[in-house]
Amino acid sequence: MFFITLLAASEMKRIRLKSISDNYFQEAWKLYEDTFPFEERRPLDNQSKVLRNDNYHFDVLIDKNQFIGFILWWDFETHKYIDHFATVLEQRNKGIGKLILNKFIDSDDKLIILEVELPTSDINERRIKFYERVGFKLNEHYYEVPPIKEDELPLQLLLMSYPNMIPKKEVDLFVEKYHPIIFKN
């Protein structure tokens, strides 16, 4: 089974989408809407604008011409920020997610940051443990993101980072410098 999984990962392609009319976008968008809570999702018109940003990558994962997931991320000077990551239900708990993230990590040596929900439910705790098994470190600093939609409150989350934990002042710098770019739309 592990050999088959490794073989599948070697045949897997990551394709960057630049428009909501690109192939695979509709499948990816459905997975995005099904996987992430309403308060963590961009509306489609905002997503369309974000796709035009050169720092933003909407990468779909294709294996044998089948859509199997996506990794939505930002490429900044000193680090990469994973905005959203998901695989289709049929691929979960098979090691594919870990292989995808390992390939992503190995693509360069920048610090990688991602957000997770507070560990207030079993699924949130499992998600944190999944990222820890990949090598991410849970940072306990207070952290919140501005609301994505009008008339909502900021959302408290936690940051995870790879390969090391990050100090509070680096979190503050990330919020000051990159939140206006990430959350402006």
Secondary structure by P-SEA (a helix, b strand, c coil): caaaaaaaaaabbbbbbccccccaaaaaaaaaaacccccccccaaaaaaaaacccccbbbbbccccccbbbbbbbcccccccccccccccccccaaaaaaaaaaaaccccbbbbcccccccaaaaaaaaaaaaabbbbbccccccccccccccbbbbbbbbccccccaaaaaaaaaccccccccc
